[in-house]
Amino acid sequence: MASVKTKAAAAIAPPVAAAPAAPTANGMVDRIPGLTDEALATLRQNALRLEANGTAQQRAAAASMLPAINAEFDARTAAKLDERRTAAAASRKQIRAKTAVPA
């Protein structure tokens, strides 16, 4: 008879979901490439702040994340610079074509 009560109680009570775990440094590192430029800049500022002024655990997490953050930040900066250089070269080429004197 006890098993009937247990089954009935289990059927009535909804299962308790585990609380979502806080993102770990490794979990955040995996998400870095998908962040917007603004979010990446904010994450970098927070990591630098925590590395300097955080608890021991926060300093360790920030120190482990900063190389990945900085690498992504540098890659995006280089890509933007390349885009600007390409656009400037194309613009110069168009100007030369428009101002060229026909022979």
Contact map, one row per residue, 1 for C-alpha under 8 A:
1111100000000000000000000000000000000000000000000000000000000000000000000000000000000000000000000000000
1111110000000000000000000000000000000000000000000000000000000000000000000000000000000000000000000000000
1111111000000000000000000000000000000000000000000000000000000000000000000000000000000000000000000000000
1111111100000000000000000000000000000000000000000000000000000000000000000000000000000000000000000000000
1111111110000000000000000000000000000000000000000000000000000000000000000000000000000000000000000000000
0111111111000000000000000000000000000000000000000000000000000000000000000000000000000000000000000000000
0011111111100000000000000000000000000000000000000000000000000000000000000000000000000000000000000000000
0001111111110000000000000000000000000000000000000000000000000000000000000000000000000000000000000000000
0000111111111000000000000000000000000000000000000000000000000000000000000000000000000000000000000000000
0000011111111100000000000000000000000000000000000000000000000000000000000000000000000000000000000000000
0000001111111100000000000000000000000000000000000000000000000000000000000000000000000000000000000000000
0000000111111100000000000000000000000000000000000000000000000000000000000000000000000000000000000000000
0000000011111110000000000000000000000000000000000000000000000000000000000000000000000000000000000000000
0000000001111111000000000000000000000000000000000000000000000000000000000000000000000000000000000000000
0000000000001111100000000000000000000000000000000000000000000000000000000000000000000000000000000000000
0000000000000111110000000000000000000000000000000000000000000000000000000000000000000000000000000000000
0000000000000011111000000000000000000000000000000000000000000000000000000000000000000000000000000000000
0000000000000001111100000000000000000000000000000000000000000000000000000000000000000000000000000000000
0000000000000000111110000000000000000000000000000000000000000000000000000000000000000000000000000000000
0000000000000000011111000000000000000000000000000000000000000000000000000000000000000000000000000000000
0000000000000000001111100000000000000000000000000000000000000000000000000000000000000000000000000000000
0000000000000000000111110000000000000000000000000000000000000000000000000000000000000000000000000000000
0000000000000000000011111111000000000000000000000000000000000000000000000000000000000000000000000000000
0000000000000000000001111111000000000000000000000000000000000000000000000000000000000000000000000000000
0000000000000000000000111111100000000000000000000000000000001101100000000000000000000000000000000000000
0000000000000000000000111111110000000000000000000000000000000000100000000000000000000000000000000000000
0000000000000000000000111111111000000000000000000000000000000000000000000000000000000000000000000000000
0000000000000000000000111111111100000000000000000000000000000000100000000000000000000000000000000000000
0000000000000000000000001111111100000000000000000000000000000000100110000000000000000000000000000000000
0000000000000000000000000111111110000000000000000000000000000000000000000000000000000000000000000000000
0000000000000000000000000011111111100000000000000000000000000000000000000000000000000000000000000000000
0000000000000000000000000001111111100001000000000000000000000000000110010000000000000000000000000000000
0000000000000000000000000000011111100000000000000000000000000000000000010000000000000000000000000000000
0000000000000000000000000000001111110000000000000000000000000000000000000000000000000000000000000000000
0000000000000000000000000000001111111111000000000000000000000000000000000000000000000000000000000000000
0000000000000000000000000000000001111111000000000000000000000000000000000000000000000000000000000000000
0000000000000000000000000000000000111111100000000000000000000000000000000000000000000000000000000000000
0000000000000000000000000000000000111111110000000000000000000000000000000000000000000000000000000000000
0000000000000000000000000000000000111111111000000000000000000000000000000000000000000000000000000000000
0000000000000000000000000000000100111111111100000000000000000000000010001000000000000000000000000000000
0000000000000000000000000000000000001111111110000000000000000000000000001000000000000000000000000000000
0000000000000000000000000000000000000111111111000000000000000000000000000000000000000000000000000000000
0000000000000000000000000000000000000011111111100000000000000000000010000000000000000000000000000000000
0000000000000000000000000000000000000001111111110000000000000000010011000000000000000000000000000000000
0000000000000000000000000000000000000000111111111000000000000000000000000000000000000000000000000000000
0000000000000000000000000000000000000000011111111100000000000000000000000000000000000000000000000000000
0000000000000000000000000000000000000000001111111110000000000110110000000000000000000000000000000000000
0000000000000000000000000000000000000000000111111111000000000100010000000000000000000000000000000000000
0000000000000000000000000000000000000000000011111111110000000000000000000000000000000000000000000000000
0000000000000000000000000000000000000000000001111111111001100100000000000000000000000000000000000000000
0000000000000000000000000000000000000000000000111111110001110110000000000000000000000000000000000000000
0000000000000000000000000000000000000000000000011111110000100000000000000000000000000000000000000000000
0000000000000000000000000000000000000000000000001111111000100000000000000000000000000000000000000000000
0000000000000000000000000000000000000000000000001111111111100000000000000000000000000000000000000000000
0000000000000000000000000000000000000000000000000100111111100000000000000000000000000000000000000000000
0000000000000000000000000000000000000000000000000000011111110000000000000000000000000000000000000000000
0000000000000000000000000000000000000000000000000000011111111000000000000000000000000000000000000000000
0000000000000000000000000000000000000000000000000110011111111100000000000000000000000000000000000000000
0000000000000000000000000000000000000000000000000111111111111110000000000000000000000000000000000000000
0000000000000000000000000000000000000000000000000010000111111111000000000000000000000000000000000000000
0000000000000000000000001000000000000000000000000000000011111111100000000000000000000000000000000000000
0000000000000000000000001000000000000000000000110110000001111111110000000000000000000000000000000000000
0000000000000000000000000000000000000000000000100010000000111111111000000000000000000000000000000000000
0000000000000000000000001000000000000000000000000000000000011111111000000000000000000000000000000000000
0000000000000000000000001101100000000000000000100000000000001111111110000000000000000000000000000000000
0000000000000000000000000000000000000000000100110000000000000111111111000000000000000000000000000000000
0000000000000000000000000000000000000000000000000000000000000011111111100000000000000000000000000000000
0000000000000000000000000000100100000000000000000000000000000000111111110000000000000000000000000000000
0000000000000000000000000000100100000001001100000000000000000000111111111000000000000000000000000000000
0000000000000000000000000000000000000000000100000000000000000000011111111100000000000000000000000000000
0000000000000000000000000000000000000000000000000000000000000000001111111110000000000000000000000000000
0000000000000000000000000000000110000000000000000000000000000000000111111111000000000000000000000000000
0000000000000000000000000000000000000001100000000000000000000000000011111111100000000000000000000000000
0000000000000000000000000000000000000000000000000000000000000000000001111111110000000000000000000000000
0000000000000000000000000000000000000000000000000000000000000000000000111111111000000000000000000000000
0000000000000000000000000000000000000000000000000000000000000000000000011111111100000000000000000000000
0000000000000000000000000000000000000000000000000000000000000000000000001111111110000000000000000000000
0000000000000000000000000000000000000000000000000000000000000000000000000111111111000000000000000000000
0000000000000000000000000000000000000000000000000000000000000000000000000011111111100000000000000000000
0000000000000000000000000000000000000000000000000000000000000000000000000001111111110000000000000000000
0000000000000000000000000000000000000000000000000000000000000000000000000000111111111000000000000000000
0000000000000000000000000000000000000000000000000000000000000000000000000000011111111100000000000000000
0000000000000000000000000000000000000000000000000000000000000000000000000000001111111110000000000000000
0000000000000000000000000000000000000000000000000000000000000000000000000000000111111111000000000000000
0000000000000000000000000000000000000000000000000000000000000000000000000000000011111111100000000000000
0000000000000000000000000000000000000000000000000000000000000000000000000000000001111111110000000000000
0000000000000000000000000000000000000000000000000000000000000000000000000000000000111111111000000000000
0000000000000000000000000000000000000000000000000000000000000000000000000000000000011111111100000000000
0000000000000000000000000000000000000000000000000000000000000000000000000000000000001111111110000000000
0000000000000000000000000000000000000000000000000000000000000000000000000000000000000111111111000000000
0000000000000000000000000000000000000000000000000000000000000000000000000000000000000011111111100000000
0000000000000000000000000000000000000000000000000000000000000000000000000000000000000001111111110000000
0000000000000000000000000000000000000000000000000000000000000000000000000000000000000000111111111000000
0000000000000000000000000000000000000000000000000000000000000000000000000000000000000000011111111100000
0000000000000000000000000000000000000000000000000000000000000000000000000000000000000000001111111110000
0000000000000000000000000000000000000000000000000000000000000000000000000000000000000000000111111111000
0000000000000000000000000000000000000000000000000000000000000000000000000000000000000000000011111111000
0000000000000000000000000000000000000000000000000000000000000000000000000000000000000000000001111111000
0000000000000000000000000000000000000000000000000000000000000000000000000000000000000000000000111111100
0000000000000000000000000000000000000000000000000000000000000000000000000000000000000000000000011111110
0000000000000000000000000000000000000000000000000000000000000000000000000000000000000000000000000011111
0000000000000000000000000000000000000000000000000000000000000000000000000000000000000000000000000001111
0000000000000000000000000000000000000000000000000000000000000000000000000000000000000000000000000000111
